[in-house]
Amino acid sequence: MNFKAIVFDAYGTLFDVNSAAEKCKHKIGDKWEAFANFWRTTQLEYTWLRSLMKRHKDFWQITEDSLDKSMNVFNIDKKMKNELLNLYKVLSPYPEVKEVLTELKKKNLKLAILSNGTPDLINELVSTNNLDAFDDLFSIEEVKIYKPDSRVYDLPVNKYKIQPKEVVFLSANTWDVSGGGNFGYNAVWVNRNNSHFDNLDYKPKKEIKNLKGLLEIL
């Protein structure tokens, strides 16, 4: 295939969304992982609900709102809120990310992130972790609606003046893979947790365990 761009989701695909809570597990205790998963699930639910209600808030505000609920549910000390939020700004990348991006940079392809995150959040994640391989960092704030709305997936296509079929799109989120795939991307599922795929009228072109698998299929 004549691919021209490789586009990555950020949260859960490049960056470990549980790493903020994990860094506080000595304070949170054994429930840290359940708390982290609940925070992430609530965060995603709020993006979809706000899109449907047409009541947009940016991703940072949603992250804070979903944290407030999660801290109440899990009875987390409110004094930890700012610490958790600050750690979310500097989430850790998965171990293979930098190596894979270095290899991909050698190919004549556009490399980009397409994320629900605000421009400031994405820029901080990329700069903090010294990931300098990307040509563009696309945020849903350009269209003020969250994935999986087709207007989001249209952003790289419009910028690069290419067809959706010329994009390889990678996400660890099955709903995002389905959204991008139904839009027309060659969507690849990064199945980091040995999960089951959703029934949303799309089956991923490829399934890989981590981003190293991308180097084998390109």
C-alpha positions in Angstrom: 0.0 0.0 0.0 1.1 3.6 -0.7 1.0 4.9 2.9 1.9 8.6 3.3 1.2 9.2 7.0 1.3 7.3 10.3 -1.0 8.8 12.9 -1.0 7.8 16.5 -3.5 8.2 19.3 -1.8 9.5 22.4 -3.4 8.4 25.6 -3.1 4.6 26.1 -1.3 4.2 22.8 1.9 6.2 23.2 1.5 7.2 26.9 0.5 5.1 29.9 -2.6 6.7 31.3 -2.2 4.8 34.6 1.3 6.1 35.2 0.0 9.2 37.2 -1.8 7.0 39.7 1.0 4.4 39.8 3.5 7.1 40.8 1.2 7.7 43.9 0.5 4.1 44.7 2.4 4.3 47.9 -0.2 6.9 49.1 -3.3 5.4 47.4 -2.6 1.8 48.4 -3.7 -1.4 46.7 -6.7 0.3 45.1 -4.5 2.5 42.9 -5.0 0.5 39.7 -8.8 0.2 40.1 -8.9 3.9 40.8 -6.7 4.7 37.7 -9.0 2.6 35.5 -12.1 4.2 36.8 -10.6 7.7 36.3 -9.8 6.8 32.7 -13.2 5.3 32.0 -15.0 8.3 33.5 -12.8 10.6 31.5 -13.8 8.9 28.2 -17.4 8.8 29.1 -17.4 12.5 29.7 -15.9 13.2 26.3 -18.6 11.2 24.5 -21.5 12.6 26.6 -20.3 16.2 26.1 -20.0 15.6 22.4 -23.6 14.3 22.3 -24.9 17.1 24.5 -22.9 19.7 22.5 -21.6 21.0 25.9 -17.9 21.1 25.0 -15.2 21.3 27.6 -11.5 20.8 26.8 -9.8 17.6 27.7 -8.0 19.1 30.7 -11.3 20.3 32.2 -12.7 16.9 31.6 -9.7 15.2 33.2 -10.2 17.3 36.3 -14.0 16.7 36.4 -13.5 12.9 36.0 -10.8 13.0 38.7 -13.1 14.7 41.2 -15.7 11.9 40.7 -13.1 9.2 40.9 -11.6 10.5 44.1 -15.0 10.6 45.7 -15.8 7.1 44.6 -12.5 5.7 45.9 -12.3 8.0 48.9 -9.0 9.4 47.9 -7.6 12.3 50.0 -8.6 15.6 48.3 -5.2 17.0 49.1 -3.8 14.7 46.4 -5.8 16.2 43.6 -3.1 18.7 42.4 -0.4 16.1 42.6 -2.4 13.7 40.4 -3.2 16.3 37.9 0.4 17.5 37.6 1.5 13.9 37.1 -1.1 13.5 34.3 0.7 16.3 32.4 3.9 14.2 32.3 2.6 10.7 31.7 5.3 8.1 30.9 5.5 6.7 27.4 5.5 3.0 26.9 9.0 1.5 26.8 9.2 0.9 23.1 7.8 4.2 21.9 11.0 6.2 21.4 12.9 3.4 19.7 10.0 2.8 17.2 9.6 6.5 16.4 13.3 6.7 15.7 13.0 3.8 13.2 9.9 5.3 11.6 11.6 8.7 11.2 13.9 7.0 8.7 11.0 6.4 6.3 9.6 9.0 4.1 6.3 9.3 5.9 4.5 12.0 7.9 4.4 11.1 11.6 1.6 12.7 13.7 -0.4 12.5 16.9 -4.2 12.8 16.7 -5.5 13.3 20.2 -8.4 14.4 22.4 -5.8 16.3 24.4 -5.4 20.0 24.3 -2.5 21.4 22.3 -0.7 22.4 25.5 -1.2 18.9 27.0 0.1 17.1 23.9 3.1 19.5 23.5 4.1 19.0 27.1 3.9 15.2 26.9 6.0 15.2 23.7 8.6 17.7 25.0 8.9 16.2 28.5 9.6 12.8 27.1 11.9 14.1 24.3 9.8 12.6 21.5 10.9 14.9 18.6 10.0 12.7 15.7 6.5 14.1 15.0 5.7 16.4 12.1 2.3 17.4 13.6 0.4 17.2 16.8 -3.4 17.4 16.0 -5.9 18.2 18.8 -9.6 17.9 18.7 -9.7 21.5 19.9 -9.4 22.4 16.2 -13.0 21.2 15.7 -14.3 21.3 19.3 -15.7 17.8 19.3 -14.2 14.5 20.5 -13.3 11.2 18.8 -14.9 9.3 17.3 -16.5 12.1 15.4 -15.4 12.1 11.7 -14.3 15.7 11.9 -11.5 14.7 14.1 -10.2 12.0 11.8 -10.4 14.5 8.9 -7.7 16.8 10.4 -4.6 15.0 9.1 -6.3 14.3 5.8 -6.9 18.0 5.3 -3.5 19.0 6.4 -1.6 16.6 4.3 -4.0 16.7 1.3 -4.2 12.9 1.2 -6.9 10.2 1.2 -7.9 8.4 4.4 -6.7 5.1 2.9 -3.2 6.6 2.8 -3.1 6.9 6.6 -2.0 4.1 9.0 -3.8 4.9 12.3 -2.8 3.3 15.6 -4.8 3.2 18.8 -5.0 1.0 21.8 -8.7 2.0 22.2 -11.0 -0.3 20.3 -13.7 2.4 19.9 -11.0 4.7 18.4 -9.7 2.0 16.0 -13.3 1.5 14.9 -13.8 5.3 14.5 -10.7 5.7 12.4 -11.4 2.5 10.4 -15.0 3.4 9.6 -13.7 6.8 8.5 -11.4 5.1 6.0 -8.0 4.8 7.8 -6.0 1.7 7.7 -6.5 1.2 11.5 -4.2 -0.9 13.6 -5.2 -2.0 17.1 -2.4 -1.9 19.7 -3.8 -4.5 22.0 -1.5 -4.0 25.0 -3.8 -5.8 27.5 -4.9 -8.9 25.6 -8.4 -7.4 25.4 -11.4 -8.2 23.2 -12.4 -6.0 20.3 -15.7 -4.1 20.2 -18.6 -4.8 17.8 -18.7 -1.5 16.0 -18.9 -2.4 12.3 -15.1 -2.5 11.9 -12.4 -5.1 12.2 -8.8 -3.8 12.5 -6.5 -4.3 9.5 -3.8 -5.6 11.9 -3.5 -6.3 15.6 -0.2 -5.8 17.4 0.9 -6.2 21.1 3.0 -3.0 21.1 4.3 -0.5 18.7 7.3 -2.7 17.7 4.7 -4.8 15.7 4.2 -1.8 13.4 7.8 -2.1 12.1 7.0 -5.7 11.1 3.9 -4.9 9.1 4.9 -1.7 7.2 
